Amino acid sequence: MTLSDLAAEAARQFKLTYGHPPRWIVAAPGRVNVIGEHTDYNDGFVLPMAIERYVVMAADLAAEGGVAIYDVEFKQTAWIDVSKPVTKGEPKWSNYLRGVMAGFQRRGEKIPGLAVVLLSTVPLGGGLSSSAALEVCTATLLEAATGKTMDPVAKALLAQQAEHEFAGVPCGIMDQFISVMGREGHLLLLDCRTRKTELVPMSDPAVELLIINTNVKHELGSGEYAKRRAECEAAARILSVPSLRDATASQLESCRGKMEGVVYRRARHVIGEIERTVHAAEGVRASNWTGVGQLMYASHASLRDDYEVSCSELDAVVDIAEGLGLPGGVYGCRMTGGGFGGCAVALVKAGQVADITQKIATAYQAKTGRAATIFSSRPAAGAAILQG
Ligand code: GLA
């Protein structure tokens, strides 16, 4: 569904639910990370793009004191009391919205009463940042409804804080930044230390990014994510650097004897991945697709063996893609996002998308007994007020 189809559907659903057309329609995209995994909370680089999958909200003012949100997919309404500081509550998914509302209140903003309809085409638990899209969409709606536009960095940080405090995931800044700052036809090279962003054009019609959802749900709240973060911090302490961004591979080698094997491997992944990300951005600029593809494979191997955040289904997808290789139209493939399930991303020749999709789907089913969901996306624009 295109964004304008989705907006029209949100307006239709709003009218069905509340009896009149909406005043505002806002949207925020999900994302896929091309490379730079588990580097954001180590002050490193990431290279994500927004995808043509969105959370959309249609809304209008309503009685003061409360925000009602009807989720079209869950057929469920959440009601949030905004007459006092917003707290965690039920249903669970409402916490992403609650966290953002609490952040707005902390900035001294009064949240008006609202009637909202929520629609999403970002698969849940698929590692495509459905939660960041929901948070950023909520922030965008509050911007529209209060008439106060936020600075994009402040907006992304507010959404990240909602994730930390209301969803309990100590995530980095990548997902919320790309959902706010994505640009059509571009990847976003983000320096997570300085928060400086650079748009990297990716409009070569000869290549496409395929997103392969293993349909294994990923669950970052489970504690593994926080564990990796703590291991990276432990490595930085041993290396006497503020963060792994400041360490080199040779520094790490010289301290190898001072750290547990697992801490060493975590650090090796991060240090290597930061370097690969910078090189990949150069590769994209130069349309050096073979080079970018090799970096993607190397990233996957490192996430699988050193960082241990892959799973057998993600490995199966990457093995199948690598097996097709250049003659089969595949430049590179890797898991994307937090890991433990979710999606892989493959850089492929545009003319062979249909053939590659069919081959990966068949081989994945044979290897794992599961059905994959495969789609392609061009780099999309970040969050926007579409109406109102
Ligand atoms: C999740 C987090 C991000 C990032 C990735 C791994 O998506 O939300 O901040 O750490 O995992 O790169």
Residues whose N, C-alpha, C, O or C-beta is under 5 A from the ligand:
A	BS01	GLA	G36 E37 H38 T39 D40 C171 G172 I173 M174 D175 G337 G338
